């Protein structure tokens, strides 16, 4: 019905979608939809298999439409698509916030931008401008620059400046702030209970700082904020998008939704219902395809938007306005990409920053040999990560320690393996470490009861243990020596290993 009867509406509907797709080449259905008005696509790790392939992919996309927006969800740090198979060569936001050197943050973001620009990518959904005020937050955590509004504000602005100086558009997320939550919006609907006055002082300033730094895209969050709207999640809320972001804060750029197949909205309204309501509320671009990356989904979304105009749920002028904002953004982002200076190498900026972000705390047991003498046994306690982080991305300290200190042994244990309790710890953790240093590596230990218990048991029986926290440091700092890397990137693991053996390398 929509495809034959209402070509103008359908073209507008296509233009506001930002779908993902499967494969490392351009599918026929994407080519066809681009010819019908699709103005954006988003890439994920599944689409990326090396620089030459990615550059070829984007070249093929631009051959269909030179003004296409090619987006990616590349935050660097733990949430990386470019380096999902190897682990990130740059520290993430929490490490940069802990270092608190805005020049370094700008350099790291520029380095990310150089790589993306060289691959032909227009837009990345970063930085996270969320203030991680809840240390037990299950979905933001190390993706935030920290728990202080002033720190997050200045580093979000620096990240925007650095990235865009390399010719790639930034996108501040997740508006109006996902930091004070206890539910992962991939799975359920979080709620922020703070009042409007508190949010104005804590959650909103980083977005304002990003806007002042020149950001032209903002991504909305799938969370309920009763201070603004007690019924609709922020992505679907006219009071949040229209009144707050557009009206009070004066943002005139592109409003992008978080992925509409996420449980927070899809479970309640369906993927198409969420998309329609989001555009009606003021969003201009609908992100989809992290999971639903097929033509059928794109077709259903486009038809749903057209049908919503025809039955009055979505004003035609609102859809036209959204399509025009996408066009304006694409034109600006294309100019940004074409006017970027020639890339210059920035060798080692990621590792140098990761080294500086490692914090070391010495416990009361001063008898522990530190730096390590001899080859340690490393016990890595591994949680199930949020869907935002690719589960196949390497992390940890054991592998770089094996390079720096041959003879190092290791074991990685998860919640299921530790259901048998002390027997597993005895057999796999403590016995192999007899007469040797013990290094225990954790990731957000305060968030996982099983991990906190296992860590406490190991430290109780080996008070000389060295503990490396690769998530958000919270609460006590157990162990004879406690290292906080502020992230689980590959370079954070290397930096921690260097500290453990007393070799820091040039910063």
C-alpha positions in Angstrom: 0.0 0.0 0.0 2.6 2.6 1.1 5.1 1.7 -1.6 2.8 2.4 -4.5 0.4 4.9 -3.2 2.4 7.5 -1.3 6.0 7.8 -2.8 6.7 11.2 -1.2 5.8 10.0 2.3 7.7 6.8 1.8 10.8 8.6 0.7 10.6 10.8 3.8 10.1 7.6 5.9 13.2 6.0 4.4 15.3 9.1 4.9 14.7 9.1 8.7 15.8 5.4 9.2 19.4 4.5 10.2 19.4 0.7 9.7 22.1 -1.8 10.1 22.7 -4.8 7.8 24.4 -8.1 7.8 27.6 -8.9 5.8 30.8 -7.1 4.7 29.5 -5.9 1.3 26.4 -3.8 0.5 23.3 -6.0 0.3 21.0 -5.5 -2.7 18.2 -4.5 -0.4 20.3 -1.6 1.0 21.1 -0.4 -2.5 17.5 -0.5 -3.4 16.4 1.3 -0.3 19.0 4.0 -0.9 17.5 4.6 -4.3 14.1 5.0 -2.6 15.4 7.6 -0.1 17.3 5.8 2.6 19.8 8.5 3.8 21.8 6.7 6.5 23.2 3.3 7.5 25.0 2.2 10.6 27.9 -0.3 10.8 28.6 -2.8 13.5 31.5 -5.2 14.2 29.9 -7.8 12.0 30.4 -5.5 9.0 34.1 -4.9 9.6 37.0 -7.2 8.6 40.0 -4.9 8.1 40.7 -1.4 6.8 40.7 -2.3 3.1 37.4 -4.1 3.3 35.7 -1.3 5.4 37.0 1.4 3.0 35.7 -0.7 0.1 32.3 -1.0 1.8 31.9 2.7 2.4 33.1 3.5 -1.1 30.4 1.2 -2.4 27.8 2.9 -0.2 28.8 6.3 -1.4 28.6 5.2 -5.0 24.8 4.7 -4.3 24.5 8.1 -2.7 27.5 10.5 -2.2 25.6 12.3 0.5 24.8 9.2 2.6 25.4 9.2 6.3 27.5 6.2 7.3 27.4 5.9 11.1 29.0 3.5 13.5 28.7 2.9 17.3 32.4 3.4 18.0 32.9 4.9 21.5 36.5 3.5 21.7 37.3 1.9 25.0 35.2 -1.1 26.0 32.5 -0.3 23.4 34.5 -0.7 20.2 33.4 -1.9 16.8 36.6 -1.2 15.0 38.6 -3.3 17.4 36.1 -5.8 18.7 38.2 -8.7 17.7 41.5 -7.4 19.1 40.5 -5.2 22.0 40.8 -1.4 21.9 44.1 0.3 21.4 42.7 3.4 23.2 41.4 3.7 26.7 37.7 4.5 27.3 36.0 7.4 28.8 36.4 6.4 32.5 40.2 6.2 32.1 40.3 9.5 30.4 38.1 11.1 33.1 40.4 9.6 35.8 43.4 11.0 34.0 41.5 14.3 33.7 43.7 15.9 31.0 41.4 17.4 28.4 44.3 17.7 26.0 44.8 13.9 26.1 41.0 13.3 25.7 41.0 15.6 22.7 44.0 13.7 21.2 42.5 10.3 21.8 39.2 11.4 20.1 41.1 12.9 17.2 43.0 9.6 16.8 39.6 7.8 16.7 38.4 10.4 14.2 41.4 9.9 12.0 40.8 6.2 11.8 37.1 6.6 11.1 37.7 9.3 8.5 40.2 7.1 6.7 37.6 4.4 6.5 34.9 6.7 5.1 32.7 6.9 8.2 30.6 10.0 8.6 29.2 9.8 12.2 29.9 7.9 15.4 27.5 7.5 18.2 29.9 9.0 20.8 30.7 10.4 23.3 28.7 9.1 26.2 27.8 12.3 28.1 26.2 10.4 30.9 27.3 11.2 34.5 27.7 7.8 36.2 26.3 8.9 39.5 25.3 5.3 40.4 28.4 3.1 40.6 26.3 0.0 40.2 24.9 1.2 36.8 24.7 -1.9 34.7 25.0 -0.3 31.2 27.0 2.9 31.5 29.9 2.4 34.0 33.3 2.7 32.3 31.5 4.3 29.3 31.1 7.5 31.3 33.9 10.0 32.0 33.0 9.7 35.7 30.6 10.4 38.5 31.2 14.2 38.6 29.3 16.5 36.4 32.2 18.9 35.9 34.6 16.2 34.8 32.1 14.6 32.3 31.2 18.1 30.9 34.7 19.1 30.1 35.7 15.7 28.7 32.6 15.3 26.6 33.3 18.7 25.0 37.0 17.8 24.4 35.9 14.5 22.8 33.6 16.3 20.5 36.3 18.8 19.5 38.9 16.2 18.9 36.7 13.9 16.9 35.2 16.6 14.7 38.6 18.2 14.1 39.4 14.9 12.2 36.3 15.2 10.0 33.9 12.9 11.7 30.6 14.0 13.3 30.1 13.3 17.0 26.8 12.3 18.7 26.3 13.1 22.4 24.3 10.3 24.2 22.2 9.2 26.1 19.9 12.3 26.6 18.8 13.3 29.2 21.3 11.1 31.0 21.6 7.4 31.7 24.0 7.6 34.6 21.7 7.2 37.6 20.0 4.0 36.6 20.0 0.4 37.8 18.3 -1.3 34.8 20.0 -2.0 31.4 17.7 -0.4 28.8 18.6 -3.2 26.4 16.6 -5.5 28.6 14.1 -3.3 30.5 12.9 0.2 31.2 15.1 2.2 33.6 13.7 5.0 35.6 15.5 8.2 36.8 13.9 9.4 40.0 15.7 12.8 40.5 13.7 16.0 40.3 14.1 18.5 37.5 16.3 20.8 39.6 18.7 18.1 40.4 18.9 16.9 36.8 19.6 20.4 35.6 22.6 20.5 37.9 23.9 17.0 37.4 22.7 15.3 34.2 22.2 18.1 31.6 25.4 20.1 31.8 27.5 17.6 29.8 25.0 17.8 26.9 25.1 21.5 27.1 28.9 21.4 27.0 28.9 19.1 24.0 26.5 21.5 22.2 28.7 24.4 23.0 31.6 22.4 21.5 29.8 22.0 18.3 28.0 18.7 18.4 25.3 18.5 15.8 23.7 15.1 16.8 22.2 13.9 20.1 21.0 10.4 20.9 18.1 9.9 23.2 17.8 7.4 26.0 15.2 4.7 26.5 14.4 5.6 30.1 11.5 7.0 32.1 12.2 10.4 33.7 9.0 11.4 35.7 10.4 14.8 36.4 9.8 15.5 32.7 7.2 12.9 31.6 5.7 10.2 33.8 4.2 8.3 30.9 6.6 8.1 28.0 10.3 7.0 27.9 12.6 9.9 26.9 13.0 8.7 23.3 9.2 8.8 22.8 8.5 11.9 24.9 7.6 15.2 23.4 8.3 17.0 26.8 11.8 15.6 26.8 12.7 15.9 23.1 10.5 18.9 22.1 10.2 21.0 25.2 13.5 20.2 27.0 16.1 19.4 24.3 14.7 21.6 21.5 13.0 24.3 23.6 14.8 24.9 26.8 18.3 23.8 25.7 17.9 25.2 22.2 19.3 22.3 20.3 18.7 22.6 16.5 20.7 19.6 15.2 19.8 16.0 14.6 18.0 13.9 17.2 18.8 10.2 16.9 17.1 7.5 18.8 18.9 4.7 20.6 18.2 1.4 18.9 14.4 0.9 18.8 14.6 -2.8 19.1 15.9 -2.5 22.6 13.7 -4.0 25.3 13.0 -0.8 27.1 10.7 0.4 24.2 10.2 -2.6 21.9 8.8 -4.8 24.7 6.1 -2.2 25.4 5.3 -0.6 22.0 6.9 -2.9 19.4 9.7 -1.8 17.1 7.3 0.0 14.7 5.3 1.6 17.5 8.4 2.9 19.2 9.7 4.3 15.9 6.4 6.1 15.1 6.1 7.5 18.6 9.8 8.7 18.6 9.4 10.6 15.4 6.1 12.1 16.6 7.9 13.2 19.8 10.6 15.0 17.8 13.3 12.5 16.9 14.7 12.9 13.4 16.5 9.6 12.8 15.5 6.1 14.0 18.4 3.8 14.8 17.7 0.1 14.2 19.7 -2.9 13.3 21.9 -3.9 16.2 19.8 -7.0 16.2 17.1 -6.6 13.6 19.3 -6.0 10.6 17.2 -7.2 7.7 15.1 -5.6 4.9 11.9 -6.8 6.4 12.5 -4.6 9.5 13.4 -1.6 7.4 10.3 -2.1 5.2 8.0 -2.5 8.3 9.4 0.7 9.8 9.0 2.8 6.6 5.5 1.5 6.1 4.6 2.1 9.7 5.7 5.7 9.5 3.7 6.3 6.3 0.6 4.6 7.8 0.9 6.8 10.9 0.8 9.9 8.8 -2.2 8.6 6.9 -4.2 7.8 10.1 -3.2 11.0 11.9 -0.9 9.6 14.6 2.1 11.3 13.0 1.7 14.8 11.5 3.0 14.9 7.9 4.8 18.1 8.7 6.7 16.4 11.5 7.9 13.6 9.2 8.9 16.2 6.6 10.8 18.2 9.2 12.6 15.1 10.4 13.6 14.2 6.8 14.8 17.8 6.3 17.0 17.7 9.4 18.6 14.4 8.2 19.3 16.1 4.9 20.8 19.2 6.6 22.9 17.0 8.9 24.1 14.9 6.0 25.2 18.0 4.1 27.0 19.4 7.1 28.7 16.0 7.9 29.8 15.6 4.3 31.4 19.1 4.3 33.1 18.2 7.6 34.4 15.0 6.1 35.7 16.7 2.9 37.3 19.6 4.7 39.2 17.5 7.3 43.0 18.1 7.3 45.3 15.4 6.1 45.6 12.8 8.9 48.8 12.9 11.0 50.1 9.9 12.9 49.7 10.0 16.7 51.7 6.9 17.6 51.1 5.5 21.1 48.6 8.0 22.4 46.3 5.3 23.5 48.8 3.3 25.5 50.3 6.4 26.9 46.9 7.6 28.2 46.1 4.1 29.6 49.4 4.0 31.5 48.7 7.4 33.1 45.1 6.3 34.0 46.3 3.3 36.2 45.9 4.2 39.9 47.8 2.1 42.5 46.8 1.7 46.2 49.0 -0.1 48.7 47.2 -2.0 51.4 48.3 -2.7 55.0 50.3 -5.9 54.0 53.6 -4.3 53.2 55.3 -7.7 52.9 54.1 -8.3 49.4 56.7 -8.1 46.7 55.7 -5.4 44.4 56.6 -5.1 41.5 56.2 -8.8 41.0 59.2 -11.1 41.5 58.8 -14.3 39.6 55.9 -15.5 37.4 52.4 -15.1 38.9 49.3 -17.1 38.7 46.5 -14.9 37.4 42.8 -15.5 38.2 40.4 -13.5 36.1 36.8 -13.3 37.3 34.7 -12.7 34.2 31.1 -11.3 34.2 28.6 -11.4 31.4 28.9 -8.0 29.8 26.1 -5.7 28.6 25.0 -6.2 25.0 26.7 -2.9 24.2 30.1 -4.6 24.6 30.9 -7.3 22.2 31.4 -10.5 24.3 34.2 -11.7 22.0 36.4 -8.6 22.6 39.5 -9.7 24.4 40.2 -8.2 27.8 42.3 -8.9 30.9 45.8 -8.8 32.3 46.9 -12.4 31.9 47.9 -12.3 28.3 50.1 -9.2 28.5 51.6 -10.6 31.7 52.6 -13.8 29.9 54.5 -11.7 27.4 56.2 -9.6 30.0 56.8 -12.4 32.5 57.1 -15.8 30.7 55.9 -18.6 33.0 52.8 -16.8 34.0 49.8 -19.0 34.3 46.1 -18.1 34.3 42.6 -19.2 34.6 39.3 -17.3 33.8 36.3 -18.1 35.9 32.7 -17.0 35.5 29.6 -17.2 37.8 28.6 -20.6 36.6 32.0 -22.2 37.3 32.0 -20.7 40.7 28.7 -22.2 41.8 30.6 -25.0 43.5 32.3 -22.3 45.7 35.5 -22.9 47.5 36.4 -26.2 45.8 36.8 -24.4 42.4 38.8 -21.6 44.0 41.0 -24.1 45.7 41.6 -26.2 42.6 41.9 -23.6 39.9 43.0 -20.4 41.8 44.8 -21.2 45.0 46.7 -24.5 44.4 48.4 -23.3 41.1 49.5 -20.1 43.0 51.2 -21.9 45.9 54.7 -20.4 46.4 53.9 -17.9 43.6 52.4 -14.4 43.4 48.7 -14.3 43.0 47.1 -11.7 40.8 43.2 -11.4 40.9 41.6 -9.5 38.0 38.0 -8.4 38.3 35.6 -6.3 36.3 33.0 -4.3 38.2 33.3 -6.5 41.2 30.9 -4.3 43.3 28.1 -5.0 40.8 28.3 -8.8 41.0 27.7 -10.6 44.3 29.3 -13.8 43.1 32.4 -11.9 42.0 32.7 -9.9 45.2 32.4 -13.1 47.3 35.0 -14.9 45.2 37.4 -11.9 45.5 36.9 -11.7 49.2 37.5 -15.4 49.6 40.8 -15.2 47.6 42.1 -12.2 49.4 41.2 -13.7 52.8 43.2 -16.8 52.1 45.9 -14.9 50.2 46.3 -11.5 51.8 49.4 -10.9 49.7 47.2 -11.0 46.5 47.5 -8.2 44.0 44.0 -7.1 42.8 43.4 -5.4 39.4 39.9 -3.8 39.0 39.2 -3.2 35.3 35.7 -1.9 35.8 34.4 1.0 37.9 36.3 1.1 41.2 33.8 1.1 44.1 33.9 0.5 47.8 36.8 -1.1 49.4 40.2 -1.6 47.7 41.1 -5.2 48.6 44.4 -6.9 48.3 48.0 -6.1 49.3 48.2 -3.9 46.2 45.1 -2.7 44.3 45.3 -1.4 40.8 42.4 0.4 39.1 42.7 0.6 35.3 39.3 2.4 34.8 38.4 0.1 31.8 39.0 -3.3 30.3 40.6 -2.3 27.0 43.6 -4.1 25.5 45.8 -1.1 26.3 44.5 -0.9 29.9 45.5 -4.6 30.4 48.9 -3.9 29.0 49.3 -0.8 31.2 48.3 -2.8 34.3 50.7 -5.6 33.4 53.5 -3.1 33.0 52.9 -1.7 36.4 52.7 -5.2 38.0 56.2 -6.1 36.7 57.7 -2.6 37.3 58.0 -1.7 33.6 56.1 1.3 32.7 57.6 2.2 29.3 57.7 5.7 27.8 54.5 7.7 28.4 
